């Protein structure tokens, strides 16, 4: 499999479910929001299945207590500011890096590969997490969910990154964990490498046909 991947000139890497397990903080904020609304807490197990499509969608899922469906506009309008205020203070208190992330990022840098971060999370939360968990200095560009009008699975954020680095899409790679990352990569013409452990609503990411799936960032060594 190693021979099927050519060495990219640049790599864009997703944040939640790829570099960082942010569910503990998100779950805490969900449950505190529920308490504020006099609704039952949801717990980390449920939240782990609901993340991966941005904070607004997570709030909706928490309010209806399921993956599909939407709450009333009035209930969402009540819940969203509560959650956002909580998350502003709790974006990185309980979150953890996945194994070998620093090692993998350093290896990419040592190969003279340019690195950026691309996430659907708003910039205010993204930058805080990257800085607090010691990742910020690895990235030459951070493309957040509110950087552009469109976010993943649209290819726009990836193409924005390629343009920034002056790299053609066929010489670029995305590292992610979700079907959204795979769709964005295919649409942008990037190669796509997925982590096996991320947030994909309990579906094996291999079913989305990424180019390669690995279990930890340590396995980047020798892939290309």
Backbone bond lengths (Angstrom), bond angles and torsions (degrees), N, CA, C in turn:
res aa  C-N    CA-C-N  psi(-1)  N-CA   C-N-CA  omega(-1)  CA-C   N-CA-C  phi
1 X - - - 1.456 - - 1.522 110.88 -
2 X 1.325 116.48 -32.72 1.459 120.40 -176.76 1.531 111.20 -57.25
3 X 1.320 115.99 -33.03 1.461 119.24 -175.89 1.526 113.41 -73.84
4 X 1.346 117.31 -13.54 1.461 118.56 -177.54 1.523 111.91 -81.35
5 X 1.336 116.73 -14.89 1.459 119.72 -178.55 1.514 110.23 -102.18
6 X 1.332 116.48 123.53 1.460 117.31 172.73 1.518 108.49 -89.43
7 X 1.297 115.90 151.96 1.461 120.59 -178.23 1.525 109.49 -63.19
8 X 1.334 118.71 123.50 1.460 120.47 179.28 1.529 111.16 -78.95
9 X 1.318 115.74 156.88 1.465 120.02 173.60 1.526 110.33 -82.36
10 X 1.329 115.65 -26.92 1.460 120.68 178.61 1.519 110.04 -145.87
11 X 1.327 115.02 152.24 1.462 121.69 178.01 1.526 108.41 -130.81
12 X 1.335 116.56 131.48 1.455 121.67 170.65 1.527 107.64 -106.04
13 X 1.327 116.63 132.08 1.462 120.98 -172.66 1.527 110.52 -121.21
14 X 1.319 115.07 131.07 1.457 122.30 176.59 1.536 109.37 -70.02
15 X 1.326 116.40 160.35 1.468 120.98 -176.85 1.530 112.52 -97.48
16 X 1.320 117.18 -73.61 1.468 122.01 -174.32 1.527 111.45 -70.97
17 X 1.315 116.48 127.34 1.456 120.40 178.97 1.513 113.54 84.35
18 X 1.334 116.36 -6.04 1.468 121.40 179.18 1.527 109.86 -118.13
19 X 1.328 116.36 -60.09 1.464 121.76 177.61 1.528 111.37 -92.23
20 X 1.329 114.92 -38.94 1.467 121.23 -168.70 1.524 110.86 -129.87
21 X 1.334 115.83 134.36 1.466 120.37 168.78 1.526 106.68 -87.91
22 X 1.319 115.70 97.84 1.463 121.75 -176.14 1.527 112.75 -95.42
23 X 1.332 116.95 1.53 1.465 120.32 -176.56 1.530 113.51 -60.19
24 X 1.344 120.09 -40.68 1.468 117.85 -178.75 1.529 113.23 -55.69
25 X 1.337 117.58 -41.89 1.468 120.32 177.23 1.525 111.71 -69.46
26 X 1.329 116.66 -43.29 1.467 120.13 -179.68 1.529 110.86 -63.04
27 X 1.322 116.51 -41.15 1.465 120.70 -179.62 1.528 110.91 -65.57
28 X 1.320 116.46 -41.04 1.464 120.10 178.01 1.526 110.06 -60.97
29 X 1.333 116.63 -44.09 1.470 120.86 -179.47 1.533 111.64 -67.43
30 X 1.337 116.44 -38.39 1.472 119.99 175.75 1.527 109.78 -59.50
31 X 1.332 116.35 -49.12 1.465 119.28 -175.33 1.526 111.81 -67.34
32 X 1.325 117.58 -37.58 1.469 119.95 176.98 1.534 110.66 -66.78
33 X 1.331 116.09 -35.01 1.474 120.04 176.45 1.523 110.49 -65.35
34 X 1.328 115.63 -43.84 1.463 120.37 178.78 1.535 110.67 -59.76
35 X 1.333 115.68 -43.98 1.467 119.50 179.33 1.527 110.60 -60.20
36 X 1.332 115.90 -42.01 1.468 120.35 -178.86 1.530 111.44 -63.59
37 X 1.343 116.07 -26.83 1.471 121.37 -179.84 1.538 112.42 -96.30
38 X 1.353 115.98 6.58 1.472 120.60 -175.94 1.525 112.09 56.91
39 X 1.334 115.15 40.81 1.461 121.70 176.74 1.529 108.39 -116.66
40 X 1.349 117.75 158.60 1.469 119.60 -179.55 1.537 111.59 -64.50
41 X 1.334 115.73 142.86 1.464 119.24 175.47 1.524 108.62 -67.49
42 X 1.340 116.49 155.83 1.468 120.89 -174.39 1.528 113.80 -103.50
43 X 1.326 117.52 -31.46 1.464 120.46 177.06 1.527 113.49 85.60
44 X 1.333 114.37 156.12 1.473 120.81 -173.15 1.526 113.03 -66.38
45 X 1.326 117.74 -33.74 1.473 120.02 -177.70 1.525 110.91 -61.47
46 X 1.322 116.44 -45.91 1.463 119.59 178.89 1.526 110.93 -66.07
47 X 1.316 116.04 -45.65 1.472 120.00 -177.49 1.523 110.69 -59.88
48 X 1.328 116.39 -37.34 1.475 119.90 179.47 1.527 111.12 -58.93
49 X 1.314 116.97 -31.81 1.465 120.81 179.14 1.530 112.27 -82.96
50 X 1.321 116.78 -18.05 1.468 120.56 -175.16 1.522 113.79 -94.03
51 X 1.317 118.55 -19.74 1.470 119.96 -175.23 1.521 110.93 -76.74
52 X 1.335 116.01 165.10 1.460 121.43 174.90 1.510 114.49 119.14
53 X 1.334 116.97 -6.14 1.470 119.47 179.69 1.529 112.20 -126.46
54 X 1.323 115.44 23.39 1.455 119.77 178.18 1.524 112.81 94.90
55 X 1.332 115.24 159.92 1.463 121.80 -176.57 1.531 113.10 -63.41
56 X 1.343 119.97 -44.62 1.472 118.53 -179.95 1.529 112.84 -56.52
57 X 1.334 116.01 -41.69 1.473 119.12 179.96 1.534 110.70 -68.13
58 X 1.327 116.46 -36.63 1.462 120.42 177.17 1.529 110.10 -61.16
59 X 1.320 117.14 -44.31 1.470 120.84 179.46 1.528 110.30 -61.13
60 X 1.331 116.03 -43.28 1.471 119.65 178.43 1.522 111.11 -59.95
61 X 1.315 116.14 -46.54 1.467 120.28 -178.63 1.521 111.46 -63.61
62 X 1.325 116.42 -38.89 1.463 119.80 179.11 1.527 110.90 -64.71
63 X 1.320 116.12 -38.66 1.467 120.11 -178.21 1.522 112.16 -68.38
64 X 1.344 117.13 -36.41 1.476 119.63 179.20 1.533 112.14 -94.78
65 X 1.343 115.62 -4.68 1.468 121.96 176.51 1.526 112.68 61.18
66 X 1.338 116.56 36.40 1.467 120.28 175.74 1.531 109.85 -162.84
67 X 1.344 115.24 167.69 1.465 121.25 -175.65 1.529 111.75 -70.83
68 X 1.325 117.00 -36.55 1.469 121.80 -177.50 1.525 110.51 -107.81
69 X 1.319 115.47 160.26 1.456 119.82 178.60 1.511 111.80 97.46
70 X 1.322 115.59 166.32 1.459 121.28 -177.72 1.524 110.25 -138.08
71 X 1.326 116.72 148.06 1.463 120.99 176.32 1.526 110.49 -78.84
72 X 1.308 116.47 174.55 1.464 120.05 173.48 1.530 109.13 -66.17
73 X 1.311 116.16 152.41 1.468 120.31 177.62 1.523 110.76 -58.12
74 X 1.326 116.01 -37.83 1.469 120.29 -177.81 1.528 111.39 -64.89
75 X 1.334 116.40 -43.68 1.467 119.68 179.95 1.526 110.89 -66.78
76 X 1.335 115.95 -41.90 1.467 118.88 178.07 1.530 110.85 -61.73
77 X 1.328 116.03 -42.38 1.473 120.81 -179.28 1.530 111.11 -62.58
78 X 1.308 115.74 -29.79 1.462 120.90 177.60 1.529 111.04 -76.45
79 X 1.321 115.73 -41.35 1.471 120.71 -173.23 1.528 113.66 -78.45
80 X 1.322 117.16 -40.31 1.474 120.72 -171.23 1.534 113.19 -56.46
81 X 1.343 119.93 -48.61 1.465 118.39 -179.31 1.529 113.38 -64.57
82 X 1.342 116.07 -31.86 1.468 119.54 177.31 1.526 109.62 -64.39
83 X 1.341 115.24 -49.21 1.472 119.96 -179.25 1.531 110.54 -61.34
84 X 1.336 116.90 -47.08 1.473 120.45 -176.06 1.530 111.56 -61.47
85 X 1.309 116.75 -39.74 1.469 119.95 178.88 1.526 110.56 -65.69
86 X 1.320 116.69 -42.07 1.467 120.76 177.31 1.524 111.15 -63.48
87 X 1.342 115.80 -45.24 1.469 120.02 -175.10 1.535 111.20 -69.20
88 X 1.309 116.79 -30.81 1.475 120.01 178.15 1.528 110.65 -58.50
89 X 1.337 116.37 -32.64 1.465 120.80 179.97 1.526 112.83 -97.32
90 X 1.336 116.73 -6.88 1.466 119.82 -173.32 1.527 112.70 -134.86
91 X 1.328 117.34 34.89 1.466 120.14 -177.96 1.524 111.82 -76.18
92 X 1.338 116.71 -24.45 1.473 118.25 -171.50 1.522 113.64 -139.00
93 X 1.317 117.72 16.31 1.471 119.37 -176.36 1.521 113.02 -77.17
94 X 1.321 116.98 -32.06 1.467 121.50 -175.86 1.535 112.01 -117.06
95 X 1.329 116.67 -10.04 1.468 121.10 -176.90 1.524 110.92 -70.79
96 X 1.334 115.28 151.59 1.472 121.22 -176.68 1.524 109.95 -133.47
97 X 1.330 116.20 147.29 1.459 120.31 170.22 1.529 108.88 -70.14
98 X 1.309 116.26 144.73 1.471 119.81 171.21 1.528 108.71 -72.43
99 X 1.339 117.24 161.90 1.467 120.68 -178.09 1.532 112.58 -56.73
100 X 1.322 115.64 140.21 1.477 123.76 170.29 1.531 114.48 66.91
101 X 1.341 117.96 13.87 1.461 120.02 -178.35 1.534 111.30 -62.82
102 X 1.326 117.15 -48.80 1.473 120.57 -179.17 1.529 109.95 -61.42
103 X 1.327 115.64 -44.33 1.471 121.80 178.80 1.538 110.78 -57.97
104 X 1.346 116.32 -44.67 1.457 120.66 -179.28 1.515 112.99 -67.05
105 X 1.329 116.71 -42.16 1.469 120.52 178.42 1.532 110.47 -64.04
106 X 1.326 115.93 -41.28 1.469 119.34 179.47 1.526 110.60 -64.99
107 X 1.338 116.55 -37.90 1.462 119.86 178.44 1.532 110.81 -63.41
108 X 1.327 117.16 -43.21 1.471 120.22 177.07 1.529 110.53 -58.82
109 X 1.327 116.03 -44.75 1.474 120.29 179.30 1.526 110.84 -61.37
110 X 1.342 115.32 -40.62 1.468 120.19 -179.22 1.529 111.86 -65.54
111 X 1.337 117.33 -22.03 1.469 121.76 176.58 1.541 111.35 -86.71
112 X 1.344 115.96 5.53 1.475 121.55 -177.06 1.528 112.53 61.51
113 X 1.331 115.40 32.06 1.464 121.05 174.61 1.528 107.83 -91.42
114 X 1.329 116.86 131.64 1.468 121.34 178.39 1.529 108.58 -75.00
115 X 1.327 116.96 141.14 1.459 120.71 -174.64 1.526 111.77 -126.63
116 X 1.334 115.08 133.51 1.458 121.38 172.10 1.516 109.57 -131.24
117 X 1.330 115.33 164.04 1.463 120.90 175.77 1.522 107.98 -112.90
118 X 1.334 117.19 134.61 1.466 120.86 177.02 1.525 109.03 -132.63
119 X 1.336 115.42 121.09 1.458 120.85 -173.71 1.525 109.70 -142.95
120 X 1.322 115.82 157.30 1.465 120.15 174.50 1.527 112.18 -89.03
121 X 1.321 117.08 -0.67 1.463 121.36 178.83 1.529 109.87 -76.61
122 X 1.326 117.52 141.70 1.460 121.41 178.95 1.532 111.21 -58.03
123 X 1.330 114.96 149.53 1.469 120.55 -175.68 1.526 112.95 -57.60
124 X 1.332 117.66 -40.13 1.477 119.45 -176.26 1.524 111.12 -58.59
125 X 1.332 117.33 -36.12 1.467 121.04 179.30 1.529 110.71 -83.15
126 X 1.332 115.92 -40.85 1.476 120.88 -177.52 1.521 111.30 -57.98
127 X 1.325 116.89 -51.33 1.469 120.39 -176.32 1.527 111.30 -64.18
128 X 1.314 116.53 -37.92 1.475 120.38 179.18 1.527 110.65 -62.73
129 X 1.329 116.25 -45.93 1.469 120.14 -179.68 1.533 110.37 -64.07
130 X 1.342 116.86 -47.15 1.468 120.31 -178.84 1.532 111.32 -60.14
131 X 1.322 116.52 -41.66 1.471 120.01 -179.04 1.524 111.41 -72.24
132 X 1.333 116.87 -46.42 1.466 119.88 -176.13 1.529 112.31 -66.40
133 X 1.330 117.43 -29.69 1.466 120.38 -178.26 1.535 112.91 -99.41
134 X 1.340 115.89 10.02 1.463 120.18 171.32 1.513 115.97 76.57
135 X 1.350 117.37 24.51 1.465 120.87 -177.73 1.528 113.62 -104.40
136 X 1.318 117.02 -18.64 1.463 121.27 -166.96 1.529 112.91 -54.68
137 X 1.320 117.40 -42.43 1.468 120.80 -173.65 1.524 114.14 -70.67
138 X 1.327 117.87 -11.43 1.468 119.88 177.06 1.527 112.11 -74.82
139 X 1.327 117.76 -21.60 1.465 120.65 -169.07 1.525 112.90 -104.72
140 X 1.333 114.64 132.25 1.466 120.15 176.64 1.528 111.24 -83.32
141 X 1.322 117.10 -23.25 1.459 121.36 176.86 1.527 108.07 -145.30
142 X 1.332 115.67 142.63 1.464 121.71 174.11 1.525 107.27 -122.49
143 X 1.328 115.97 116.01 1.466 122.29 179.84 1.526 107.11 -106.47
144 X 1.321 115.94 109.38 1.464 120.89 -175.31 1.523 110.90 -98.70
145 X 1.321 115.75 177.95 1.458 120.85 -176.62 1.518 113.73 -65.42
146 X 1.341 115.81 -23.20 1.468 119.39 179.65 1.530 112.99 -110.49
147 X 1.340 116.66 15.28 1.466 120.41 176.77 1.526 110.85 -71.40
148 X 1.340 115.68 -40.78 1.470 122.91 -176.65 1.527 109.04 -123.48
149 X 1.335 117.34 165.89 1.473 119.52 176.58 1.527 112.71 -64.77
150 X 1.329 117.89 -27.17 1.465 122.23 -176.92 1.519 109.99 -115.76
151 X 1.343 115.68 148.88 1.459 120.24 176.92 1.525 109.80 -128.91
152 X 1.334 116.56 171.51 1.463 120.31 177.28 1.527 110.02 -54.91
153 X 1.326 120.14 140.80 1.478 129.32 15.20 1.524 115.65 -82.98
154 X 1.339 118.78 4.32 1.462 119.03 173.24 1.532 108.28 -64.85
155 X 1.339 117.78 143.81 1.467 119.76 -178.96 1.529 114.31 -75.15
156 X 1.341 117.98 -8.51 1.468 120.96 -173.38 1.534 114.75 -51.73
157 X 1.354 119.26 -46.49 1.471 118.05 -179.53 1.527 112.96 -62.70
158 X 1.334 116.59 -36.20 1.467 120.13 179.99 1.525 110.70 -69.56
159 X 1.331 116.01 -42.78 1.464 119.77 179.25 1.526 110.76 -66.73
160 X 1.313 116.79 -33.49 1.468 121.96 175.00 1.531 109.91 -60.63
161 X 1.339 115.83 -43.35 1.458 120.53 178.40 1.516 112.08 -64.77
162 X 1.335 116.47 -43.34 1.463 120.64 179.20 1.524 110.73 -61.05
163 X 1.325 115.82 -42.01 1.464 120.64 179.16 1.535 110.87 -64.16
164 X 1.319 116.02 -41.58 1.468 121.83 179.04 1.532 110.48 -57.52
165 X 1.335 115.89 -44.56 1.460 120.60 -177.79 1.531 112.78 -84.66
166 X 1.345 116.94 -9.99 1.459 119.86 -176.96 1.520 112.30 68.44
167 X 1.339 116.07 36.78 1.460 121.65 -176.54 1.532 109.03 -117.31
168 X 1.332 116.09 137.82 1.465 119.99 176.24 1.528 109.80 -71.04
169 X 1.336 118.06 144.48 1.465 120.63 -177.78 1.531 114.09 -54.16
170 X 1.341 117.13 -35.20 1.475 118.11 -178.70 1.532 112.29 -68.53
171 X 1.343 116.61 -12.83 1.467 120.83 176.71 1.528 111.39 -105.40
172 X 1.340 115.81 17.72 1.465 120.87 -176.46 1.526 110.39 -120.70
173 X 1.313 115.15 151.62 1.468 121.24 179.05 1.520 110.09 -131.17
174 X 1.327 114.94 145.64 1.462 122.22 170.75 1.524 108.07 -109.28
175 X 1.331 116.31 138.72 1.463 120.92 170.79 1.527 106.65 -115.69
176 X 1.328 116.03 119.68 1.462 119.91 -177.28 1.509 111.61 -147.30
177 X 1.337 115.05 -163.42 1.466 119.03 -176.55 1.520 112.72 -140.36
178 X 1.341 118.07 -6.70 1.469 118.75 -169.72 1.524 112.16 -125.90
179 X 1.320 114.95 166.70 1.461 120.44 177.22 1.528 110.69 -62.67
180 X 1.318 115.99 -29.89 1.466 120.94 175.87 1.531 110.87 -60.94
181 X 1.333 116.37 -41.17 1.468 121.03 178.04 1.524 111.25 -66.48
182 X 1.336 116.08 -40.41 1.463 120.54 179.88 1.527 110.43 -65.33
183 X 1.331 116.43 -46.23 1.472 120.08 179.93 1.521 111.42 -61.40
184 X 1.324 116.72 -44.55 1.465 120.56 -179.69 1.530 110.82 -62.01
185 X 1.325 115.80 -41.94 1.470 120.88 -178.86 1.520 111.64 -65.81
186 X 1.333 116.63 -46.51 1.466 120.03 178.95 1.529 110.68 -61.08
187 X 1.333 116.48 -41.09 1.466 120.16 -179.19 1.524 112.02 -68.76
188 X 1.340 116.06 -31.18 1.472 120.35 -178.32 1.523 112.62 -86.07
189 X 1.339 117.26 -15.26 1.458 120.59 -176.42 1.512 113.74 85.00
190 X 1.344 116.71 18.14 1.465 122.42 176.05 1.529 109.41 -85.61
191 X 1.336 116.94 155.92 1.463 118.90 162.74 1.530 107.12 -77.32
192 X 1.331 116.05 155.88 1.462 119.04 -175.76 1.523 110.73 -134.13
193 X 1.325 114.69 124.07 1.460 122.68 177.09 1.529 106.82 -113.42
194 X 1.322 117.34 129.84 1.461 120.43 -178.20 1.513 112.04 -116.06
195 X 1.330 114.83 146.66 1.456 122.02 172.30 1.529 107.75 -85.91
196 X 1.312 116.54 140.79 1.469 120.87 -175.08 1.525 112.97 -74.72
197 X 1.345 116.97 -16.78 1.465 119.92 -166.94 1.528 115.02 -100.46
198 X 1.309 118.64 0.94 1.459 119.86 -166.69 1.511 116.58 -77.74
199 X 1.343 113.99 -159.77 1.460 121.68 -174.14 1.520 109.25 -97.79
200 X 1.286 117.34 100.39 1.461 120.56 -179.58 1.525 110.81 -137.48
201 X 1.344 115.85 35.17 1.467 122.42 175.45 1.529 112.22 53.65
202 X 1.338 114.91 42.01 1.474 122.54 175.07 1.533 113.84 68.13
203 X 1.318 117.31 13.74 1.468 120.89 176.96 1.528 108.60 -100.97
204 X 1.340 117.56 135.10 1.467 120.97 177.50 1.530 108.86 -63.55
205 X 1.328 116.85 123.78 1.468 121.38 -175.58 1.533 111.45 -62.67
206 X 1.320 117.66 -20.55 1.477 120.08 179.70 1.532 111.45 -60.96
207 X 1.342 116.73 -25.55 1.466 119.54 179.79 1.530 112.29 -67.02
208 X 1.344 116.95 -16.42 1.469 120.89 179.59 1.529 112.35 -89.42
209 X 1.342 116.34 -2.08 1.467 122.39 177.19 1.533 115.26 61.92
210 X 1.342 117.70 51.02 1.464 118.38 168.63 1.526 109.01 -69.11
211 X 1.327 117.57 165.99 1.468 120.63 -178.60 1.527 111.78 -67.47
212 X 1.327 115.97 -39.58 1.463 121.26 -178.17 1.527 108.33 -147.35
213 X 1.325 116.81 146.32 1.466 121.84 171.97 1.529 108.01 -123.41
214 X 1.340 116.41 130.82 1.464 120.52 176.41 1.526 109.29 -126.80
215 X 1.338 116.72 164.64 1.462 121.59 -174.90 1.528 113.51 -97.39
216 X 1.327 117.60 -26.00 1.467 120.94 176.48 1.518 109.41 -147.40
217 X 1.336 115.75 162.15 1.455 121.22 177.84 1.526 112.29 -65.22
218 X 1.333 117.52 -19.85 1.470 120.70 177.63 1.527 110.61 -62.04
219 X 1.348 116.96 -26.34 1.468 120.68 -177.46 1.525 113.47 -78.32
220 X 1.323 117.34 -3.79 1.477 119.32 175.65 1.526 110.29 -60.86
221 X 1.330 115.46 -37.29 1.481 119.66 -178.13 1.521 109.85 -58.21
222 X 1.296 115.97 125.87 1.454 120.08 176.53 1.514 114.89 85.48
223 X 1.345 117.99 1.86 1.469 119.27 177.61 1.522 111.59 -74.52
224 X 1.347 115.76 -29.82 1.461 118.99 178.47 1.521 109.16 -148.87
